[in-house]
Structures are given as C-alpha cells and as structure tokens.
Amino acid sequence: MHIHCLQHISFENPGYIKVWAQQNHHNITYTYFFEDNFVLPDLKNIDALIIMGGNMNVDEEEKFRWLRKEKKLIKAAINARKKVIGICLGAQLIAAALGCNVYPGSQKEIGFYPVQFTDGALNHPLFNHFKNLYTVFHWHGDTFDLPANAQLIASSAICKHQAFLIGNNVMGFQFHFEMNETIINDMIKHDGHELEEDGKYIQSQQQLSKGYQHLKQNQKDIFTLLDKFFA
C-alpha cells in the first residue's frame, strides 16, 4: 500500500503511524510544506492520505499559500474514496475542505487529558478495542463543526468534536495518539511558551513528562486501529 503524508512542521512527523507502516511493509511518501520545493502527490498513485498537525490555522491562506491547494487535494482524495486520516490541524483541514467552520475553542487544551468515546464508537468495529476514559495527548486551541454525514467518535471536557468518522474511509482526530516522546519534546522546545499561558487545561512541562506513561498504550491501540482501518 502507498501512503502519502502531508507534513506541515519539520518535527511533527507521523510518529507511531510511520512505525506501523514500516512494520507492515507499506510505502510512505511525503509532502513537506515547510520546504519551498514541496510536491503534491498524484492521487492516482496513492492509496491513503495522512494529514498531520501544525501551529498554523486553516484560514491563514495569505501567509501559507499552500493551504488552498492542500484543502483542494484533501477534498479530491475524499471524493476519490481514498483512505484519509487527519490529526489535529489535519482534522480541521478535513472539516474546512468539506465546507465546515473551524474556529477558536473555548480554551486551549495542552497536555495529557482523557477523551470519552461515544456508545456508537465503542460498538463500532474500528473502535471497539478502546476503553473509556482514554488518556491521550492534546495540543490545540481551535475546534470545528462536524462534517455532514460524520459520526462523532469521541469528546473531551472542553472539546466536543475530538474524533469523527465518515463512512469507513475518513477519520479525523483532534487529539494526538501518533505522538512519541521525541516529537512532544520538540513541540515543547519550539512552542513551549504556550505552556506558560493561563488555562485550566494547559499542563506544565513537568506534568507533560508524567503523561509519557500513556504513550505505550496509545501505540498499541493505534496499531490495532490502523490494522482495522486499512484491512
């Protein structure tokens, strides 16, 4: 299988998704939007699209000129019934590409916090291996309206639309369970000033490091999810 990854920030790579792809002998290629000579894929040559996170907003098209092209590509991939997964900014871009509003949430959510899966998700073949409450890593300030025909999969205390599923081809996650310690440490290094902001759902660096204990379980569960999604 040929997976293509849209990566917006140099250090926000697919993490555990990349490990899963390598272990299962799938080909994974990249568009690096942080490089001047980025190349968009020909959808005819790929089976799946993974859309990563980033610290930009979906509507910053004047600053990040590639955003308009990226949203068109995402919509085309969905219309072509490719497998599509969006994470954090990636989920917001799916929503925007499908005509939904993306806007600031009530509060930023940064750190390891639980999400609650819906009853429908817990009874769905893709998600029935998850348990409530489920702790995952978050780093976001924006949220989005749920796309038409999307099934809500999970919510958190301050963000209702944490995960959604459209048919069996498109998944969006506001949270990160692809993360490993290296990526989180790089996020802290580059954007750690956000940890100093006031907010009920912003953890300190010390609290974040204590949350690393959840990453092993996240890896196990995302591997199972990917096995099912791409079966």
N, C-alpha and C positions, 0 to 999 in steps of 0.2 A: 504494500500500500504506500502511496505517495502522500505524505502530509506536508502542507506548507504553513509556515508560521509567519504571522505579521508581528514584528517586534518593534516597539516604539522607543524603548530606552535600552542602552547598551547592556546594562546589567540585569534587566528584567526579562530573563530568558525563560523557556518553558519548564525548567526545573525537573520535577518528577515526571512530567509528560515526556520530556526528552529521554529520560532514563527508560520509561516504559516503551517508547518507540524503538530505542536501540535494542532492548532486550527481546523485542518481538520481531526484530529484523525489518522494520519499516524504514523507508527512506524519508528523511525530513529535511526540507529546504527552507530558506528564509528570505523575507524581505526586511531589510534593516532601514527603517525610515529615518534613523539618526545619521545615515550616510547620504552624501549628496547623490551618489550614483545608484540609488536603490532601484530594484527591478521588480515590477509586479508580475505575478505568475499568470500563465495562460491556464484558465480553468479547465481546459480540455486535458491538461497534463497532470492534474492533481485529483486526489480522492477526498481530501479533507482540508479544512482551513482552521487554524488555531489563531485567535486574536488575543494578543497579550495586553497587559496593563500599561499605564504610563501616567505621568503627572500633568498632562495637558487635558483640556476639556474638548468635548466632541464638536463644539461650535467655534473653536479657535482657528477657523479656516484661513484667515488672513495671515496669521502667524505661522501656521503649519499647513502649507499649501497642499500637501498630500492628503489631508483629511477628506477632502471632497472625493478624490479618486478612490480612497480606501473604502468609503461608505458605498460607492457605486459597485466596487468589487464584492463587498460583503453581500449586498442585495442580489447581485448576479449569482453568487455562489449558492445562496439560499434558494433562488428561483430554479437553479440547475439541480437542486436536491443533493448538493454536496453535504457531507458531514461538516458541521460548523460548531466550534466551541469558542465562546467569548468569555474572558476573565477580566473582571473589574472594568477598566476602560473598554475592554473588548466587549463586555456585555452591554455597556452603554452605547457602543458603536452599533451593535446589532439593533438595539432599540431605535436609535436615530435613523439607521438605514431603512427601517421598516416604518418610519414616519411618526415615531413616538417622541414625546418630550423628555429631555434629560435636563435636570435642574439640581441646584444645591439641596442636600438633605437637611434635616432639622439640626443635625450635629455631625461632626466628623466622627468616624469610627476607626480607631487605630489601635491594633493590638489583638490579642487572642480572646475572642468572645464567642459565646455559643450561638448557634442558629437552631431553629426548630423546623423540622421537616413537616410538611402537611400530611394529613392522613392519606391523601391521594398519592403522594410521593412514596410513603412507606409501604404502600400496596402496589407500587409500580415496579415492574421487573428491573428497571435500571437502578432504582434507588432503595430497594427493599433490604439491602445489606447495611444501611445506615441506621443509627440509633439516635433517639432524642435524649437529652440535648447533646449537640455535637459541636465541639470547640474547634474553631478554625481561625486563621489569620486574616485580619482586615486592615486595609489602608485606603480609605476613600472618604470623600466629602460629598460627592454627587450621588443622585439616585435617578430613577427613570420610571415612566409609565410602562405598564406591562403590554407587550405587543399583542395584537389581535391573535386569537387562537392559541395563545400561550397558556400553559398550565403552570400555576405558581408551585414551586417546589419547596422553597424554604424562606424563612423570615428571621430577623433578629429583633431585639428590643426596640431599636430606633430605625430600622430599615426593613420595611415590609417586603420589598422585592429583592431578596437576596439570591434567588436562583429561579430559573424558569426553563421550561421545555416546550419546544414547538414540534409537534409530531414526534418522530423518532430520529430527526436529523439535526436539530439545532438546540444547543444548550447554552445558557448564559448564567454566569456566576459572578455576583458582586464581590464575594469573598475569594480568598486565595487558598486552595489546598494543593497547588502545584509548587509551593514555596519550599526551599530548603534554607538552612542557616546562612549560607553564603549570600544568597540573594537578599534575605532580610537584613543582614549586616551591611550590605551595600546600600540598601534603601535608607537605613539609619545614617550611614555615612554621608549620603547626598541630600537627604530630605529630613534629617533628624531635628531640624528647627521646628518642625510641626509637633514634635513631642513636647515642646515647651508651651504650646498653646493651652489655654484653659478649655476644659471639656470633660464631661463626665465619662466619656468613652474614649479617652486618649490615655494609653498606658505609658509609663516611664520606660526607659531603656532597660532598667533592671527587671521590671515586670515582664517586658517582652522576652528577655532571656529565659525567664522561668517558664514561659509558654512553649519553648522549644521542645518540651517533653511531648507535645501533641503531634509533632511533625511525623514521627514514625507511623502512628495510626493513620494520619492523613495520607501518607504514601501508600499504605496497604489498601485503603478504601478507594483512592483514586485509581489505582491499578485495576481493582475489581470493576469500577465504573467504566473505565476505558475498554476493558475486555468485553463488557456487555454492549457498550455503545457501538463499537466497531465490529462486533460479531457478524 
